[in-house]
Each structure stands twice: as C-alpha cells, then as structure tokens.
Amino acid sequence: MHRKVILIVMDSVGIGALPDAVRFGDTGVDTLGHLLAHIPELALPHLMELGLGKIEGTSFFHPNSLPACGNYGRAMEQFAGKDTTGGHWEIAGLVLDKPFPTFPYGFPQQILDALSAQVGRGILGNKAASGTAIIEELGDEHMRTGDLIVYTSADSVFQIAAHEQVVPLEELYAICRKARALLQGEMRVGRVIARPFDGTSGQYTRTKNRKDFSVEPPGPTILDVLKQAGYVVAGVGKIEDIFANRGLTCSNHTTNNVDSIEATLAYMRQPFSGLVFTNLVDFDMLYGHRNDAEGYARALEAFDAHIPALLDALGPEDLLIITADHGCDPTMLNSTDHTREYIPILTYGPAFYSDVNLGTRSTFSDISATILDYFSIKNTLNGTSFLHSILPSKEQ
C-alpha cells in the first residue's frame, strides 16, 4: 500500500513572537493572533477542528475547545533568522549555523558595477524597499533607460525588478543567474529574486513570473534522504526554488495558493509513496508584505475551505502536516518584513491518533524527523520525532 506525507507550508502564518523576537525588532508580533483579533469575522472552522485553537501559548488558545480531529503544537526556530529559505531548510532537517547576510543600506557598489558590466544595463534603486512601492517610484525611469531596479528588504534577498516589455523574462532570469554567481562569500544572500512587472505609468503591477535563485543547501535535507532511499519527492509552488532544485523527483511550479492546492491534490491521487512538499505563497507575497490584513484573512478562509478536500484525498496510511516557515504580521504597519514567530504544527491521518498535544517543539526540524521516522529511515539530520505520540505502536 502506498504511503505519503503531505507537508503544506502556509508561508508566513506565524502564531506569536518567539522569546528572542526583540533581537529582531519584532516585539509583540503575532501574525495569526492579530488577524483573529483585528478581524472578528475571520472564521477558520476546519483548521480549528484540526486543533489550531488548542495550541497552548497562543493568543487564540481556547482550553475548552471540543476535542480536535487532528494533533497540534508549535515549534521554535533554532536558525537565527526569519526568512523563507532558513525556515524551510530547518523544516527539512537542516539548521544553518549563522544567518544569511542582509543589506539594509543597499549592496556594495563593486557588486553592482560588476553586474552592470556583465549584463550591459545600469542599476537603479539599491535600497531596502517594498517591491510594489519601488516599481511605482522607479518604474518610469526604468522604462525610459532600461536600467534594472535592484532592491532588498530585511531578509537576505537581492531582488531585480524589470518590466517584461523592457527586459524579456529569459533575459531577466539570465541576469539573476549572473547575480547569483557574483554574490558569494560574505555577499552570499539567501535568494536572488526576479521580480518582473507590467503595466503603464501609475499602474505598474508585478506579474506571476517571479523566479527565485536560492543558495544550494550546504548539507543534506529530508528531500535528499528520501530521494536517495527511492521515494518520490514532489515539490509544489516555490519549493524547487527554495531548495535549488535539489532532492526533488518531480515538481509543479505553481504561483498562487489555488493552483498549489490543486497540484497538491493531483499528487495525492497518484499511486506512489513519498513526500508532497507544498508552499502556499499568497499569504506572504500578496498580503503580509503589503500590510493587507483583510486580504490575508480572506486568503486564510479560502485555504480553510479547501481542508475537507485535502482530508478526503488522504489514503488510509497518509499523513497531512500543516505548518509555516516564519511570520509576516500585516497589522504591524511600521514594517512590511518577515517577523520572528513560532510556527503551528497540525497533523491528521486516518491511521493516527487525534487530539494529541505536541507541545512546544525546540526546532522546526522535528517535522522532518517525524517524517523520516514514519518511513522507517534513520534520522541523520536535526530534530526529534514525535511520531510515537500520534501513531499507534503497531503501525510504526
């Protein structure tokens, strides 16, 4: 019989500030808690039924909730960062020993000069900025000159924005590959990101053709281990970007939540054993970074509405894990950056116990340790399995 683990990362759906959040300028952040408090009509019945409201330590903890059909807990991040790459790698069993470099005041001029010389285009911007704001600010000059808009954020990213009619997509991707090759050593940012946009003056909009060029993981992850053991490893959304295409046997590079959920369901229906690893990008990309609390809430409700279909698609031995990678509190109007938060862990499977409190895990890597345990593979990565807590012993 086939056995799958479906691991879904709700990108940026943090559930409260980590104890060291003050070091990151994130005192008081609480992505999901603040959304539930600021938008009283926000209803997530299926996530709550899985156990979301029973996670101890959260601002939305309801100790008298009905018994959950799933299991629930939260995890701390060992990695000293709050970015997508570090978060996903830790979920996958790889904890970085130091954070990626950030450039809040822009990148060194020698890097920009070297890139400009290689690609034959000038550079605009070179500062920390919101992506939508900087294309509004510099879009007209870019259209007139063909110069590239380079910007960053509080995360370790080198972002290049260009209008698709000025810099064709393949040229933009090639430019990003050159930037990726240049950004090494102390300049080795976590991701180089192509940010194409279209439209006209005053009405520029980013397209869905974003592409990330990540650093290759410096050590093995659960993707590598499962692939080497002969299992299928399917990536959905930007998983292939985050892991630099390593450890995957197949991938569907969807660009929004709806398509990603459909792709996940399609993989769930296929006859194989292995991992389906999905990133749901809309929470972070469309709403968190834009301080759009209302949009974020609607996206959460839309995902919640898909939970029954995901549960129905599970095979008798399949395990669903829903989690996150960091926070991006849209109610903190003084910032549009990621936030240092706990992440939720929700699990469900027909063969598993229900209403088990997983407590507070010391690392995101407990997720990968549990998955390896379920496939009876020795864990040579980070983390401690909680499988024994949720699976009857005769099934392990």
N, C-alpha and C positions, 0 to 999 in steps of 0.2 A: 504493500500500500504506500502511496506517495505521502510525503510529509514535508510541509512547507512552513516557514516562518515568514510572516508578512510584517515588516518593520516600517511603520509610517512616521515620518518626522514632520510635525506641524511647525514649520520654520518660524521661529521667534516666539512661540507661545510659552513664555516663561510663566512661573507661578509664584513669584516672590523673590525679593532680594536675597542673595547669598550673604553669609556673615561678613565676607570681605568686600562687599559691594562698594563700601565707602572708598576703598582704594581706587576704584574705577570711576568715581564721580557719580555713583548710581544709588545713593542713599534713598530709600523709600520707594524704589521701583517695584512694580508688580503688574506685569502685562495683563494677565487674565483677571486678577483680582480687581484691578482698577476698571477694566472693561465691564465686569459684572456690577461694580458699584456705580459707575457713571451712566450705564445704560440699563436701567432696571428691567426693561422688556426683553433683554438678551436671554434667550432660553436655549439650553443645551441638554435636552432631556436624555438623549442616548448616551452622550459622554457621561452625564451624571449617573445614569443607570449602570455604566461600566465601573463607576466608583470615583469619578473626578471630585465630587463634593466630599468624599471621605478621606481625602489626603490630609493627614494631620500636619499642622503648621502653616497651612494656607489661610489667607484672609476669608476664604469662602468655605471653610471647613464646617460641615454640618454633622455633629456627632450622632444625631438621632435620625440620620438618613436611613431609608429602607436598605435591607441587605443588597449588596451590589451583585450584578451578574458576572462581573469581572473582578480583577485584582488591581490594587492601586498602591502607589507610593510616589516618592520623589527622589531625585538624585542631585548631588552636589557635583561641581566640576573641579577636577584636580588641575587641569590645564589653566594656567594663569592668563586667561584671555576671555573673550566673549564674542568670538567670530564664528562664522559658519564652518570654516574648514576645521579649526581646532575642535569645535563641538562635535561635528560628525566623525572625525577621526577618533575622538575619545569614545563615542558610542560604539565605534567599530573596534575598540580594544587598544588603540594607540594613543598614549598620553604624551604630548610634547613636553620637553623639559624646560622650554622657555618660549615666551610668546613671539609671534612674528613681529617684525619692526613696523612701527607706524610713523606717519609723516604729517603731523597736524599742521605744519607750516609749509608744506609743499616738499617736492623732491629736489635733490641736489641738481644744480644746473648742468653738471657734466653728464648726468644721466639723460637729461632732456636733449642736450646738444648731440649726444651720441645717437639717440633715437631719431632725432630730426635729420641728421646726416644720412642715416641708413635708409629712411623712408622718403626723403625728399619733401617733407612737409614741415611747416612751422608748428609751434606749440602755443596754445592759449590756456589761460587759467592757472594751473599748477597751484591749487589750494584745496583745503578741505571745504566741501560744499555739498548741498543737496543736489542730486542729479537733475531733478526737474528744474530747480532754480538756476543752475549753471547753464543749462541749454537755453533757458529764457534770457539769461544775461548775455551770453556769448554766441548764441546761435546765429545772429545776423552777421557778426564778424566772421564766423566760421564759413558761412555761405559765401561771403564776399572773397575771402582769402584762401579757403581750402585748408586752413590750419586746423590741427587737431585740438580738441578740448580735453585737457588732462586734469583730473581732479582725484581727490581721495576722500576719506572720512575718518572717523575714529577707529575704524577697522584697518587691517593691513591689506589695503587694496590700491591698485594703480588702475584707474578707470579712464578709458578713452572713449569719448563721445564724438560721433560724426553723423552727419545727415546721409542717408542712404543714397541720395541722388548726387552727393558730392564725393563721397568715399564709398564705392561699392562694397557690399558685405565681405566678399572674399579678400579685398584689399585691406579692410579693417581687421579682419581676422589675422591676416599675414602680419600686419603691423603689431598686433598684440603678441604674436609669437616672437617677433623680434624683441619686443619689450620684455617678454618673459625671459628670454635668453640673456638680456642685459642685466636684469635685476637679480643678482646673485650675491652671495656673501652677506654683508651687513645690510644690503639693499634687498634681500630676498623676501619680498612681500608674499603674503599667503596666496593672493589671487591677482592676476591681471584680468580685467573685465572689459569686453567690448560692449559699448552702450550705444547702439545705433538708434537714430530717431528720424522722424519725417515731419511733414507739415510745412507751414509757412510762418513768416514773422508774426510773433504774438500768439501763434497756435502750434508750436512745436510739441510733439508727443513722442515718447520713446516707443519703439516697436517691440515685438516679441522675439526679435532675433538676437537678443543678448547671448553672449557666449563667455564662459569663464575659462581661464587658463591657470589652473592651480599648480602649486608645487606638488611634485610627486611625494607621496607619503615616505618618510625616511625609514620606516620599518614596516613589518607585516601588519595587516589588518585582518579582520574576520573575512573580508572578501577574498583575500589571497588564500587564507587557510581553507575556506570552503571550496574554492575553485580547485585547489591542489588535491583536495580529498574527493573530487569528482562530482561535486554538487553543482547544480545550476545556481548562478548568482545573477539575478536580473535587477538592473537599475532603472528607476523611473524618475523623470524630471532631471534635475541638475546633479544627480549622483555621479554620473560619469565625469562631469567637470570637477567635482569636489575631490574625487579620487584619481584624477588624471588618467581616466580610462583603465585603471589597473584593477585586476581582480574580478572583473565582470565577464560573464559569458554571453550576455545579451543586454540590450539597453533600448529604452524608448525615451528619447529626449523631449518630453512634453514641456510646455512652457506656462501652464496655468493649472490651478487646482482641479478643475473639472476634468480636463484631459488626463491629468495624472491619476485621478481616481479611476477613470475608465480603463486606463492602461494597467493599473494595478489589478482590477477585476479580471481583465483579459489574461494576465499572467496567472492569477489564482485558478482560473478554469483550465489551464494547460496541465497535462499529465507529467509532472516532474517533481522531484524532491529538491529542496534547496531554499534559498533566501530570495524574497522580493523586497527590495530596499527602495522606498519611495520618499521623495522630498516634496512637500506641498509649499510652493514658493510664495503664493499670493499674500499670505498673512504679512510676511516681512517686506516683500518687494513693493506691493501696491499700497499697503496701509500702514504698517509700522513705521517705515522710513518717511512717510508723508504725514505723520501725526493724524491719520484719518481713523479716529476711534469708531465712528459709525460704520465705515466700510469694513473695518477689521471685525466688528461684531457681526455684520451680515455674512462675512466670509466664514466665520466660525459656525454660524447657524447653517450655512449651506453644507459645510463638511459634516456637521452633526446629522443632517438629514440623509447623508449617504451611509451612515454607520450600519443601519439594518441590511443594506445590500452587501456590505463587506462581511458582516456576520453570516449572512445566508450563503455566501460563496465559500466559506471555510469548509475544508474537508474534515473528516472525523478526527484526524490527527494534527490538523493545522493549528498554529498559534499566531494570534494577532497581537502585536505590540504597538501602542501609540505613544509617542514621546515628542520631545522638542530638542532644540540644539542650543538655545540661549533665549534671551528676551529681546523685545523691541517695543517698549511701553509707549503706545501712541498718545497717552494722556500727559506725558512729560513734555510740555510744549517748549521747554528750553533746549531740547535736543531732538535730533532725528536719528540718533545712532542706536546700535545694539545696547542691551542692558544685561548686567551680570546677575543672573537669576537661577534658581532651582528649575529643573525641568520635571514634568509629570511622567510617570510610568503607569500605563494602563495595559492590562493583558486580558485576553479572552481566548478560550479554545474549548471545543466540545468535550475533550478528554481531560480538562483541567478542573481543579477546584475553583470555587468562586468566593468572593467576599474575603479574600486574604489581604491583610495589611502588610505591604512590603516595607513599610517604614521609610526612613531616610537613608538612601544608599550613599556611600562615600565617594563614588565615582560613576560617571556615565557608563564606564566600561563594564559595569555589572550586567548591562544589557547584552553585550557581545558574549560575555562569559556564560550567561544563561542559554543563549542560542547554541553555542558550541556544546554545552552540556546536553542539550536536547538532541543534538546529532551525534552524541557519544564520541565527541572529539576532545582530546585533552587540551585544556586551555594553556597555551604558551604565551598568551597576551596578558593584558591587565584585567583587573576586575574579579569579582566573586559571584558565582552563580547563585540565583535564588530559585532555581528550578525545583529543588526538593520541597520548597514551601508551597508550590502551586500545582504539582503533578503527583498523583498517587504513585507510590513507590513501585508498584508492579508494572507501571508504564514506562519507567525511566530506563 
